Amino acid sequence: MTAALIYLRVSTEEQAERGYSIAAQREECRAKARELGATEITEFVDEGVSGSILERPALVAALEKLKAGGIRWFICLDTSVCRAA
């Protein structure tokens, strides 16, 4: 089993309208995970949470899962280039 963790976040409706919606991020990140060969994908989502807040609930949970081990890739959308990284 090769595991990937994907983290999705959108803070404003404007971001969602510009193509960064949770659904669009999910599609892009899952495609990247499959491209890398992931057979198990775990998803964490912070919807409506500002990027300026570091203690985002799903991000904290994702990092805890990452620390626990067994995850090969941590994938999220890089909105500066609008692709999964």
PyMOL Python script that loads the backbone (N, CA, C, O; Angstrom):
from pymol import cmd

cmd.read_pdbstr("""\
ATOM      1  N   MET A   1       0.843  -1.188   0.000  1.00  0.00           N
ATOM      2  CA  MET A   1       0.000   0.000   0.000  1.00  0.00           C
ATOM      3  C   MET A   1       0.888   1.252   0.000  1.00  0.00           C
ATOM      4  O   MET A   1       1.807   1.370   0.811  1.00  0.00           O
ATOM      5  N   THR A   2       0.608   2.168  -0.905  1.00  0.00           N
ATOM      6  CA  THR A   2       1.326   3.429  -0.975  1.00  0.00           C
ATOM      7  C   THR A   2       0.322   4.537  -0.676  1.00  0.00           C
ATOM      8  O   THR A   2      -0.637   4.734  -1.422  1.00  0.00           O
ATOM      9  N   ALA A   3       0.548   5.256   0.418  1.00  0.00           N
ATOM     10  CA  ALA A   3      -0.434   6.226   0.895  1.00  0.00           C
ATOM     11  C   ALA A   3      -0.052   7.665   0.577  1.00  0.00           C
ATOM     12  O   ALA A   3       1.112   8.059   0.655  1.00  0.00           O
ATOM     13  N   ALA A   4      -1.072   8.433   0.218  1.00  0.00           N
ATOM     14  CA  ALA A   4      -0.924   9.875   0.004  1.00  0.00           C
ATOM     15  C   ALA A   4      -1.957  10.585   0.865  1.00  0.00           C
ATOM     16  O   ALA A   4      -3.057  10.080   1.089  1.00  0.00           O
ATOM     17  N   LEU A   5      -1.589  11.746   1.336  1.00  0.00           N
ATOM     18  CA  LEU A   5      -2.480  12.599   2.105  1.00  0.00           C
ATOM     19  C   LEU A   5      -2.691  13.849   1.266  1.00  0.00           C
ATOM     20  O   LEU A   5      -1.723  14.459   0.811  1.00  0.00           O
ATOM     21  N   ILE A   6      -3.943  14.236   1.057  1.00  0.00           N
ATOM     22  CA  ILE A   6      -4.201  15.480   0.342  1.00  0.00           C
ATOM     23  C   ILE A   6      -4.870  16.477   1.284  1.00  0.00           C
ATOM     24  O   ILE A   6      -5.739  16.124   2.081  1.00  0.00           O
ATOM     25  N   TYR A   7      -4.440  17.726   1.170  1.00  0.00           N
ATOM     26  CA  TYR A   7      -4.989  18.804   1.994  1.00  0.00           C
ATOM     27  C   TYR A   7      -5.635  19.826   1.076  1.00  0.00           C
ATOM     28  O   TYR A   7      -5.008  20.327   0.142  1.00  0.00           O
ATOM     29  N   LEU A   8      -6.892  20.129   1.352  1.00  0.00           N
ATOM     30  CA  LEU A   8      -7.681  21.059   0.535  1.00  0.00           C
ATOM     31  C   LEU A   8      -8.151  22.213   1.402  1.00  0.00           C
ATOM     32  O   LEU A   8      -8.583  22.011   2.536  1.00  0.00           O
ATOM     33  N   ARG A   9      -8.065  23.442   0.858  1.00  0.00           N
ATOM     34  CA  ARG A   9      -8.536  24.599   1.617  1.00  0.00           C
ATOM     35  C   ARG A   9      -8.955  25.696   0.667  1.00  0.00           C
ATOM     36  O   ARG A   9      -8.295  25.960  -0.337  1.00  0.00           O
ATOM     37  N   VAL A  10     -10.052  26.326   0.997  1.00  0.00           N
ATOM     38  CA  VAL A  10     -10.478  27.543   0.312  1.00  0.00           C
ATOM     39  C   VAL A  10     -11.058  28.452   1.390  1.00  0.00           C
ATOM     40  O   VAL A  10     -11.821  28.014   2.251  1.00  0.00           O
ATOM     41  N   SER A  11     -10.677  29.733   1.325  1.00  0.00           N
ATOM     42  CA  SER A  11     -11.131  30.630   2.387  1.00  0.00           C
ATOM     43  C   SER A  11     -12.254  31.555   1.949  1.00  0.00           C
ATOM     44  O   SER A  11     -13.017  32.038   2.785  1.00  0.00           O
ATOM     45  N   THR A  12     -12.368  31.809   0.647  1.00  0.00           N
ATOM     46  CA  THR A  12     -13.383  32.750   0.198  1.00  0.00           C
ATOM     47  C   THR A  12     -14.140  32.212  -1.006  1.00  0.00           C
ATOM     48  O   THR A  12     -13.647  31.348  -1.731  1.00  0.00           O
ATOM     49  N   GLU A  13     -15.330  32.726  -1.206  1.00  0.00           N
ATOM     50  CA  GLU A  13     -16.120  32.350  -2.376  1.00  0.00           C
ATOM     51  C   GLU A  13     -15.417  32.793  -3.653  1.00  0.00           C
ATOM     52  O   GLU A  13     -15.516  32.124  -4.682  1.00  0.00           O
ATOM     53  N   GLU A  14     -14.702  33.927  -3.590  1.00  0.00           N
ATOM     54  CA  GLU A  14     -13.969  34.417  -4.761  1.00  0.00           C
ATOM     55  C   GLU A  14     -12.927  33.389  -5.216  1.00  0.00           C
ATOM     56  O   GLU A  14     -12.776  33.142  -6.412  1.00  0.00           O
ATOM     57  N   GLN A  15     -12.216  32.798  -4.265  1.00  0.00           N
ATOM     58  CA  GLN A  15     -11.232  31.773  -4.624  1.00  0.00           C
ATOM     59  C   GLN A  15     -11.923  30.592  -5.296  1.00  0.00           C
ATOM     60  O   GLN A  15     -11.424  30.063  -6.289  1.00  0.00           O
ATOM     61  N   ALA A  16     -13.039  30.186  -4.772  1.00  0.00           N
ATOM     62  CA  ALA A  16     -13.779  29.061  -5.342  1.00  0.00           C
ATOM     63  C   ALA A  16     -14.200  29.370  -6.767  1.00  0.00           C
ATOM     64  O   ALA A  16     -14.161  28.500  -7.636  1.00  0.00           O
ATOM     65  N   GLU A  17     -14.605  30.615  -7.007  1.00  0.00           N
ATOM     66  CA  GLU A  17     -15.044  31.019  -8.343  1.00  0.00           C
ATOM     67  C   GLU A  17     -13.887  31.125  -9.327  1.00  0.00           C
ATOM     68  O   GLU A  17     -14.095  31.011 -10.535  1.00  0.00           O
ATOM     69  N   ARG A  18     -12.662  31.342  -8.828  1.00  0.00           N
ATOM     70  CA  ARG A  18     -11.491  31.453  -9.701  1.00  0.00           C
ATOM     71  C   ARG A  18     -10.875  30.091 -10.021  1.00  0.00           C
ATOM     72  O   ARG A  18      -9.779  30.027 -10.578  1.00  0.00           O
ATOM     73  N   GLY A  19     -11.557  29.019  -9.681  1.00  0.00           N
ATOM     74  CA  GLY A  19     -11.055  27.698 -10.014  1.00  0.00           C
ATOM     75  C   GLY A  19     -10.340  26.988  -8.895  1.00  0.00           C
ATOM     76  O   GLY A  19      -9.760  25.924  -9.110  1.00  0.00           O
ATOM     77  N   TYR A  20     -10.367  27.556  -7.697  1.00  0.00           N
ATOM     78  CA  TYR A  20      -9.712  26.923  -6.561  1.00  0.00           C
ATOM     79  C   TYR A  20     -10.723  26.249  -5.637  1.00  0.00           C
ATOM     80  O   TYR A  20     -10.430  26.022  -4.463  1.00  0.00           O
ATOM     81  N   SER A  21     -11.900  25.930  -6.149  1.00  0.00           N
ATOM     82  CA  SER A  21     -12.926  25.324  -5.307  1.00  0.00           C
ATOM     83  C   SER A  21     -12.402  24.015  -4.713  1.00  0.00           C
ATOM     84  O   SER A  21     -11.443  23.432  -5.217  1.00  0.00           O
ATOM     85  N   ILE A  22     -13.037  23.572  -3.653  1.00  0.00           N
ATOM     86  CA  ILE A  22     -12.655  22.300  -3.032  1.00  0.00           C
ATOM     87  C   ILE A  22     -12.755  21.177  -4.067  1.00  0.00           C
ATOM     88  O   ILE A  22     -11.872  20.322  -4.141  1.00  0.00           O
ATOM     89  N   ALA A  23     -13.812  21.177  -4.854  1.00  0.00           N
ATOM     90  CA  ALA A  23     -13.980  20.128  -5.871  1.00  0.00           C
ATOM     91  C   ALA A  23     -12.845  20.153  -6.895  1.00  0.00           C
ATOM     92  O   ALA A  23     -12.327  19.102  -7.274  1.00  0.00           O
ATOM     93  N   ALA A  24     -12.459  21.350  -7.342  1.00  0.00           N
ATOM     94  CA  ALA A  24     -11.366  21.472  -8.321  1.00  0.00           C
ATOM     95  C   ALA A  24     -10.034  21.034  -7.705  1.00  0.00           C
ATOM     96  O   ALA A  24      -9.247  20.342  -8.350  1.00  0.00           O
ATOM     97  N   GLN A  25      -9.788  21.437  -6.463  1.00  0.00           N
ATOM     98  CA  GLN A  25      -8.571  21.022  -5.778  1.00  0.00           C
ATOM     99  C   GLN A  25      -8.542  19.508  -5.602  1.00  0.00           C
ATOM    100  O   GLN A  25      -7.519  18.861  -5.827  1.00  0.00           O
ATOM    101  N   ARG A  26      -9.682  18.958  -5.195  1.00  0.00           N
ATOM    102  CA  ARG A  26      -9.785  17.509  -4.981  1.00  0.00           C
ATOM    103  C   ARG A  26      -9.417  16.758  -6.259  1.00  0.00           C
ATOM    104  O   ARG A  26      -8.632  15.810  -6.227  1.00  0.00           O
ATOM    105  N   GLU A  27      -9.981  17.182  -7.363  1.00  0.00           N
ATOM    106  CA  GLU A  27      -9.725  16.522  -8.644  1.00  0.00           C
ATOM    107  C   GLU A  27      -8.236  16.587  -9.004  1.00  0.00           C
ATOM    108  O   GLU A  27      -7.637  15.578  -9.376  1.00  0.00           O
ATOM    109  N   GLU A  28      -7.653  17.765  -8.891  1.00  0.00           N
ATOM    110  CA  GLU A  28      -6.242  17.962  -9.227  1.00  0.00           C
ATOM    111  C   GLU A  28      -5.325  17.157  -8.291  1.00  0.00           C
ATOM    112  O   GLU A  28      -4.390  16.500  -8.747  1.00  0.00           O
ATOM    113  N   CYS A  29      -5.597  17.215  -7.007  1.00  0.00           N
ATOM    114  CA  CYS A  29      -4.741  16.529  -6.031  1.00  0.00           C
ATOM    115  C   CYS A  29      -4.871  15.011  -6.127  1.00  0.00           C
ATOM    116  O   CYS A  29      -3.875  14.297  -6.014  1.00  0.00           O
ATOM    117  N   ARG A  30      -6.078  14.521  -6.332  1.00  0.00           N
ATOM    118  CA  ARG A  30      -6.253  13.070  -6.491  1.00  0.00           C
ATOM    119  C   ARG A  30      -5.568  12.581  -7.766  1.00  0.00           C
ATOM    120  O   ARG A  30      -4.983  11.498  -7.780  1.00  0.00           O
ATOM    121  N   ALA A  31      -5.637  13.367  -8.825  1.00  0.00           N
ATOM    122  CA  ALA A  31      -4.954  12.996 -10.070  1.00  0.00           C
ATOM    123  C   ALA A  31      -3.446  12.915  -9.834  1.00  0.00           C
ATOM    124  O   ALA A  31      -2.789  11.999 -10.327  1.00  0.00           O
ATOM    125  N   LYS A  32      -2.900  13.866  -9.086  1.00  0.00           N
ATOM    126  CA  LYS A  32      -1.473  13.863  -8.777  1.00  0.00           C
ATOM    127  C   LYS A  32      -1.112  12.643  -7.939  1.00  0.00           C
ATOM    128  O   LYS A  32      -0.090  12.002  -8.180  1.00  0.00           O
ATOM    129  N   ALA A  33      -1.946  12.323  -6.959  1.00  0.00           N
ATOM    130  CA  ALA A  33      -1.690  11.151  -6.114  1.00  0.00           C
ATOM    131  C   ALA A  33      -1.680   9.875  -6.947  1.00  0.00           C
ATOM    132  O   ALA A  33      -0.810   9.022  -6.772  1.00  0.00           O
ATOM    133  N   ARG A  34      -2.638   9.746  -7.845  1.00  0.00           N
ATOM    134  CA  ARG A  34      -2.679   8.563  -8.712  1.00  0.00           C
ATOM    135  C   ARG A  34      -1.461   8.521  -9.628  1.00  0.00           C
ATOM    136  O   ARG A  34      -0.884   7.457  -9.854  1.00  0.00           O
ATOM    137  N   GLU A  35      -1.073   9.677 -10.150  1.00  0.00           N
ATOM    138  CA  GLU A  35       0.114   9.772 -11.011  1.00  0.00           C
ATOM    139  C   GLU A  35       1.363   9.286 -10.269  1.00  0.00           C
ATOM    140  O   GLU A  35       2.239   8.653 -10.860  1.00  0.00           O
ATOM    141  N   LEU A  36       1.435   9.585  -8.981  1.00  0.00           N
ATOM    142  CA  LEU A  36       2.580   9.173  -8.168  1.00  0.00           C
ATOM    143  C   LEU A  36       2.508   7.700  -7.755  1.00  0.00           C
ATOM    144  O   LEU A  36       3.476   7.143  -7.238  1.00  0.00           O
ATOM    145  N   GLY A  37       1.360   7.087  -7.987  1.00  0.00           N
ATOM    146  CA  GLY A  37       1.203   5.674  -7.654  1.00  0.00           C
ATOM    147  C   GLY A  37       0.527   5.387  -6.331  1.00  0.00           C
ATOM    148  O   GLY A  37       0.594   4.261  -5.837  1.00  0.00           O
ATOM    149  N   ALA A  38      -0.116   6.373  -5.753  1.00  0.00           N
ATOM    150  CA  ALA A  38      -0.795   6.163  -4.476  1.00  0.00           C
ATOM    151  C   ALA A  38      -1.958   5.187  -4.646  1.00  0.00           C
ATOM    152  O   ALA A  38      -2.744   5.291  -5.588  1.00  0.00           O
ATOM    153  N   THR A  39      -2.048   4.253  -3.728  1.00  0.00           N
ATOM    154  CA  THR A  39      -3.154   3.301  -3.733  1.00  0.00           C
ATOM    155  C   THR A  39      -4.159   3.616  -2.626  1.00  0.00           C
ATOM    156  O   THR A  39      -5.273   3.094  -2.618  1.00  0.00           O
ATOM    157  N   GLU A  40      -3.756   4.462  -1.708  1.00  0.00           N
ATOM    158  CA  GLU A  40      -4.651   4.919  -0.632  1.00  0.00           C
ATOM    159  C   GLU A  40      -4.511   6.427  -0.511  1.00  0.00           C
ATOM    160  O   GLU A  40      -3.400   6.941  -0.381  1.00  0.00           O
ATOM    161  N   ILE A  41      -5.638   7.143  -0.555  1.00  0.00           N
ATOM    162  CA  ILE A  41      -5.621   8.607  -0.465  1.00  0.00           C
ATOM    163  C   ILE A  41      -6.497   9.029   0.710  1.00  0.00           C
ATOM    164  O   ILE A  41      -7.681   8.698   0.771  1.00  0.00           O
ATOM    165  N   THR A  42      -5.896   9.763   1.636  1.00  0.00           N
ATOM    166  CA  THR A  42      -6.632  10.318   2.774  1.00  0.00           C
ATOM    167  C   THR A  42      -6.762  11.818   2.550  1.00  0.00           C
ATOM    168  O   THR A  42      -5.796  12.484   2.178  1.00  0.00           O
ATOM    169  N   GLU A  43      -7.948  12.338   2.776  1.00  0.00           N
ATOM    170  CA  GLU A  43      -8.250  13.735   2.466  1.00  0.00           C
ATOM    171  C   GLU A  43      -8.588  14.517   3.726  1.00  0.00           C
ATOM    172  O   GLU A  43      -9.321  14.039   4.592  1.00  0.00           O
ATOM    173  N   PHE A  44      -8.044  15.727   3.818  1.00  0.00           N
ATOM    174  CA  PHE A  44      -8.345  16.652   4.907  1.00  0.00           C
ATOM    175  C   PHE A  44      -8.767  17.976   4.277  1.00  0.00           C
ATOM    176  O   PHE A  44      -8.117  18.456   3.347  1.00  0.00           O
ATOM    177  N   VAL A  45      -9.854  18.569   4.779  1.00  0.00           N
ATOM    178  CA  VAL A  45     -10.418  19.780   4.173  1.00  0.00           C
ATOM    179  C   VAL A  45     -10.683  20.860   5.222  1.00  0.00           C
ATOM    180  O   VAL A  45     -11.339  20.610   6.233  1.00  0.00           O
ATOM    181  N   ASP A  46     -10.170  22.050   4.969  1.00  0.00           N
ATOM    182  CA  ASP A  46     -10.501  23.252   5.743  1.00  0.00           C
ATOM    183  C   ASP A  46     -11.213  24.193   4.788  1.00  0.00           C
ATOM    184  O   ASP A  46     -10.572  24.860   3.976  1.00  0.00           O
ATOM    185  N   GLU A  47     -12.528  24.251   4.881  1.00  0.00           N
ATOM    186  CA  GLU A  47     -13.301  25.118   3.996  1.00  0.00           C
ATOM    187  C   GLU A  47     -13.678  26.388   4.745  1.00  0.00           C
ATOM    188  O   GLU A  47     -14.232  26.329   5.843  1.00  0.00           O
ATOM    189  N   GLY A  48     -13.374  27.540   4.143  1.00  0.00           N
ATOM    190  CA  GLY A  48     -13.717  28.819   4.754  1.00  0.00           C
ATOM    191  C   GLY A  48     -12.757  29.249   5.840  1.00  0.00           C
ATOM    192  O   GLY A  48     -13.098  30.094   6.667  1.00  0.00           O
ATOM    193  N   VAL A  49     -11.538  28.672   5.854  1.00  0.00           N
ATOM    194  CA  VAL A  49     -10.551  29.027   6.867  1.00  0.00           C
ATOM    195  C   VAL A  49      -9.417  29.805   6.212  1.00  0.00           C
ATOM    196  O   VAL A  49      -8.827  29.338   5.238  1.00  0.00           O
ATOM    197  N   SER A  50      -9.114  30.970   6.732  1.00  0.00           N
ATOM    198  CA  SER A  50      -8.077  31.842   6.173  1.00  0.00           C
ATOM    199  C   SER A  50      -6.701  31.187   6.243  1.00  0.00           C
ATOM    200  O   SER A  50      -6.379  30.478   7.197  1.00  0.00           O
ATOM    201  N   GLY A  51      -5.908  31.437   5.223  1.00  0.00           N
ATOM    202  CA  GLY A  51      -4.533  30.955   5.203  1.00  0.00           C
ATOM    203  C   GLY A  51      -3.665  31.631   6.251  1.00  0.00           C
ATOM    204  O   GLY A  51      -2.590  31.131   6.582  1.00  0.00           O
ATOM    205  N   SER A  52      -4.118  32.757   6.772  1.00  0.00           N
ATOM    206  CA  SER A  52      -3.337  33.458   7.794  1.00  0.00           C
ATOM    207  C   SER A  52      -3.448  32.776   9.159  1.00  0.00           C
ATOM    208  O   SER A  52      -2.680  33.076  10.073  1.00  0.00           O
ATOM    209  N   ILE A  53      -4.398  31.867   9.287  1.00  0.00           N
ATOM    210  CA  ILE A  53      -4.571  31.114  10.531  1.00  0.00           C
ATOM    211  C   ILE A  53      -3.770  29.824  10.413  1.00  0.00           C
ATOM    212  O   ILE A  53      -4.077  28.982   9.569  1.00  0.00           O
ATOM    213  N   LEU A  54      -2.758  29.661  11.240  1.00  0.00           N
ATOM    214  CA  LEU A  54      -1.915  28.470  11.154  1.00  0.00           C
ATOM    215  C   LEU A  54      -2.537  27.256  11.836  1.00  0.00           C
ATOM    216  O   LEU A  54      -2.259  26.121  11.450  1.00  0.00           O
ATOM    217  N   GLU A  55      -3.362  27.479  12.830  1.00  0.00           N
ATOM    218  CA  GLU A  55      -3.987  26.376  13.558  1.00  0.00           C
ATOM    219  C   GLU A  55      -5.307  25.976  12.904  1.00  0.00           C
ATOM    220  O   GLU A  55      -6.357  26.008  13.545  1.00  0.00           O
ATOM    221  N   ARG A  56      -5.251  25.602  11.635  1.00  0.00           N
ATOM    222  CA  ARG A  56      -6.450  25.160  10.919  1.00  0.00           C
ATOM    223  C   ARG A  56      -6.751  23.726  11.333  1.00  0.00           C
ATOM    224  O   ARG A  56      -5.852  22.886  11.304  1.00  0.00           O
ATOM    225  N   PRO A  57      -7.982  23.420  11.716  1.00  0.00           N
ATOM    226  CA  PRO A  57      -8.315  22.089  12.246  1.00  0.00           C
ATOM    227  C   PRO A  57      -7.894  20.923  11.348  1.00  0.00           C
ATOM    228  O   PRO A  57      -7.265  19.977  11.823  1.00  0.00           O
ATOM    229  N   ALA A  58      -8.229  20.979  10.072  1.00  0.00           N
ATOM    230  CA  ALA A  58      -7.886  19.860   9.189  1.00  0.00           C
ATOM    231  C   ALA A  58      -6.384  19.805   8.925  1.00  0.00           C
ATOM    232  O   ALA A  58      -5.828  18.717   8.777  1.00  0.00           O
ATOM    233  N   LEU A  59      -5.719  20.956   8.864  1.00  0.00           N
ATOM    234  CA  LEU A  59      -4.275  20.961   8.659  1.00  0.00           C
ATOM    235  C   LEU A  59      -3.570  20.338   9.858  1.00  0.00           C
ATOM    236  O   LEU A  59      -2.650  19.537   9.695  1.00  0.00           O
ATOM    237  N   VAL A  60      -3.997  20.701  11.044  1.00  0.00           N
ATOM    238  CA  VAL A  60      -3.410  20.127  12.257  1.00  0.00           C
ATOM    239  C   VAL A  60      -3.606  18.607  12.258  1.00  0.00           C
ATOM    240  O   VAL A  60      -2.676  17.863  12.569  1.00  0.00           O
ATOM    241  N   ALA A  61      -4.804  18.149  11.914  1.00  0.00           N
ATOM    242  CA  ALA A  61      -5.080  16.710  11.861  1.00  0.00           C
ATOM    243  C   ALA A  61      -4.234  16.019  10.795  1.00  0.00           C
ATOM    244  O   ALA A  61      -3.733  14.915  11.011  1.00  0.00           O
ATOM    245  N   ALA A  62      -4.076  16.673   9.642  1.00  0.00           N
ATOM    246  CA  ALA A  62      -3.271  16.108   8.559  1.00  0.00           C
ATOM    247  C   ALA A  62      -1.812  15.970   8.998  1.00  0.00           C
ATOM    248  O   ALA A  62      -1.181  14.945   8.737  1.00  0.00           O
ATOM    249  N   LEU A  63      -1.283  16.979   9.652  1.00  0.00           N
ATOM    250  CA  LEU A  63       0.104  16.931  10.103  1.00  0.00           C
ATOM    251  C   LEU A  63       0.304  15.854  11.168  1.00  0.00           C
ATOM    252  O   LEU A  63       1.348  15.201  11.208  1.00  0.00           O
ATOM    253  N   GLU A  64      -0.690  15.671  12.022  1.00  0.00           N
ATOM    254  CA  GLU A  64      -0.611  14.602  13.027  1.00  0.00           C
ATOM    255  C   GLU A  64      -0.575  13.232  12.350  1.00  0.00           C
ATOM    256  O   GLU A  64       0.202  12.363  12.745  1.00  0.00           O
ATOM    257  N   LYS A  65      -1.408  13.043  11.337  1.00  0.00           N
ATOM    258  CA  LYS A  65      -1.411  11.778  10.598  1.00  0.00           C
ATOM    259  C   LYS A  65      -0.077  11.574   9.900  1.00  0.00           C
ATOM    260  O   LYS A  65       0.445  10.460   9.865  1.00  0.00           O
ATOM    261  N   LEU A  66       0.471  12.639   9.348  1.00  0.00           N
ATOM    262  CA  LEU A  66       1.767  12.568   8.685  1.00  0.00           C
ATOM    263  C   LEU A  66       2.854  12.155   9.682  1.00  0.00           C
ATOM    264  O   LEU A  66       3.692  11.307   9.376  1.00  0.00           O
ATOM    265  N   LYS A  67       2.837  12.753  10.864  1.00  0.00           N
ATOM    266  CA  LYS A  67       3.813  12.429  11.901  1.00  0.00           C
ATOM    267  C   LYS A  67       3.707  10.975  12.350  1.00  0.00           C
ATOM    268  O   LYS A  67       4.710  10.360  12.711  1.00  0.00           O
ATOM    269  N   ALA A  68       2.505  10.429  12.328  1.00  0.00           N
ATOM    270  CA  ALA A  68       2.284   9.052  12.775  1.00  0.00           C
ATOM    271  C   ALA A  68       2.943   8.041  11.835  1.00  0.00           C
ATOM    272  O   ALA A  68       3.175   6.893  12.213  1.00  0.00           O
ATOM    273  N   GLY A  69       3.240   8.474  10.618  1.00  0.00           N
ATOM    274  CA  GLY A  69       3.938   7.612   9.673  1.00  0.00           C
ATOM    275  C   GLY A  69       3.001   6.895   8.721  1.00  0.00           C
ATOM    276  O   GLY A  69       1.781   6.911   8.884  1.00  0.00           O
ATOM    277  N   GLY A  70       3.601   6.270   7.727  1.00  0.00           N
ATOM    278  CA  GLY A  70       2.845   5.505   6.748  1.00  0.00           C
ATOM    279  C   GLY A  70       2.357   6.302   5.552  1.00  0.00           C
ATOM    280  O   GLY A  70       1.715   5.750   4.658  1.00  0.00           O
ATOM    281  N   ILE A  71       2.656   7.594   5.525  1.00  0.00           N
ATOM    282  CA  ILE A  71       2.243   8.449   4.409  1.00  0.00           C
ATOM    283  C   ILE A  71       3.485   8.748   3.563  1.00  0.00           C
ATOM    284  O   ILE A  71       4.497   9.226   4.074  1.00  0.00           O
ATOM    285  N   ARG A  72       3.390   8.465   2.287  1.00  0.00           N
ATOM    286  CA  ARG A  72       4.533   8.722   1.400  1.00  0.00           C
ATOM    287  C   ARG A  72       4.506  10.145   0.840  1.00  0.00           C
ATOM    288  O   ARG A  72       5.552  10.777   0.691  1.00  0.00           O
ATOM    289  N   TRP A  73       3.307  10.645   0.531  1.00  0.00           N
ATOM    290  CA  TRP A  73       3.197  11.981  -0.080  1.00  0.00           C
ATOM    291  C   TRP A  73       2.164  12.836   0.640  1.00  0.00           C
ATOM    292  O   TRP A  73       1.111  12.350   1.053  1.00  0.00           O
ATOM    293  N   PHE A  74       2.487  14.126   0.783  1.00  0.00           N
ATOM    294  CA  PHE A  74       1.564  15.154   1.267  1.00  0.00           C
ATOM    295  C   PHE A  74       1.333  16.063   0.064  1.00  0.00           C
ATOM    296  O   PHE A  74       2.266  16.702  -0.422  1.00  0.00           O
ATOM    297  N   ILE A  75       0.091  16.120  -0.417  1.00  0.00           N
ATOM    298  CA  ILE A  75      -0.214  16.843  -1.652  1.00  0.00           C
ATOM    299  C   ILE A  75      -1.234  17.942  -1.384  1.00  0.00           C
ATOM    300  O   ILE A  75      -2.243  17.713  -0.717  1.00  0.00           O
ATOM    301  N   CYS A  76      -0.966  19.131  -1.906  1.00  0.00           N
ATOM    302  CA  CYS A  76      -1.932  20.232  -1.847  1.00  0.00           C
ATOM    303  C   CYS A  76      -1.781  21.056  -3.111  1.00  0.00           C
ATOM    304  O   CYS A  76      -0.785  20.932  -3.824  1.00  0.00           O
ATOM    305  N   LEU A  77      -2.767  21.898  -3.391  1.00  0.00           N
ATOM    306  CA  LEU A  77      -2.733  22.727  -4.593  1.00  0.00           C
ATOM    307  C   LEU A  77      -1.884  23.955  -4.339  1.00  0.00           C
ATOM    308  O   LEU A  77      -2.087  24.662  -3.351  1.00  0.00           O
ATOM    309  N   ASP A  78      -0.942  24.210  -5.216  1.00  0.00           N
ATOM    310  CA  ASP A  78      -0.128  25.417  -5.161  1.00  0.00           C
ATOM    311  C   ASP A  78      -0.833  26.450  -6.040  1.00  0.00           C
ATOM    312  O   ASP A  78      -0.704  26.414  -7.264  1.00  0.00           O
ATOM    313  N   THR A  79      -1.567  27.357  -5.432  1.00  0.00           N
ATOM    314  CA  THR A  79      -2.371  28.309  -6.199  1.00  0.00           C
ATOM    315  C   THR A  79      -1.530  29.334  -6.940  1.00  0.00           C
ATOM    316  O   THR A  79      -2.049  30.026  -7.817  1.00  0.00           O
ATOM    317  N   SER A  80      -0.255  29.454  -6.618  1.00  0.00           N
ATOM    318  CA  SER A  80       0.591  30.388  -7.355  1.00  0.00           C
ATOM    319  C   SER A  80       0.861  29.873  -8.767  1.00  0.00           C
ATOM    320  O   SER A  80       1.151  30.650  -9.677  1.00  0.00           O
ATOM    321  N   VAL A  81       0.765  28.562  -8.940  1.00  0.00           N
ATOM    322  CA  VAL A  81       0.942  27.970 -10.278  1.00  0.00           C
ATOM    323  C   VAL A  81      -0.268  27.131 -10.665  1.00  0.00           C
ATOM    324  O   VAL A  81      -0.330  26.583 -11.765  1.00  0.00           O
ATOM    325  N   CYS A  82      -1.230  27.035  -9.749  1.00  0.00           N
ATOM    326  CA  CYS A  82      -2.499  26.335  -9.956  1.00  0.00           C
ATOM    327  C   CYS A  82      -2.308  24.883 -10.410  1.00  0.00           C
ATOM    328  O   CYS A  82      -2.889  24.431 -11.397  1.00  0.00           O
ATOM    329  N   ARG A  83      -1.463  24.169  -9.641  1.00  0.00           N
ATOM    330  CA  ARG A  83      -1.317  22.738  -9.887  1.00  0.00           C
ATOM    331  C   ARG A  83      -0.952  22.063  -8.573  1.00  0.00           C
ATOM    332  O   ARG A  83      -0.446  22.698  -7.647  1.00  0.00           O
ATOM    333  N   ALA A  84      -1.218  20.771  -8.511  1.00  0.00           N
ATOM    334  CA  ALA A  84      -0.914  20.017  -7.308  1.00  0.00           C
ATOM    335  C   ALA A  84       0.586  19.869  -7.162  1.00  0.00           C
ATOM    336  O   ALA A  84       1.304  19.632  -8.133  1.00  0.00           O
ATOM    337  N   ALA A  85       1.046  20.014  -5.921  1.00  0.00           N
ATOM    338  CA  ALA A  85       2.479  19.888  -5.652  1.00  0.00           C
ATOM    339  C   ALA A  85       2.704  19.011  -4.448  1.00  0.00           C
ATOM    340  O   ALA A  85       3.848  18.780  -4.057  1.00  0.00           O
TER     341      ALA A  85
END
""", "prot")
cmd.dss("prot")
cmd.show_as("cartoon", "prot")
cmd.util.cbc("prot")
cmd.orient("prot")
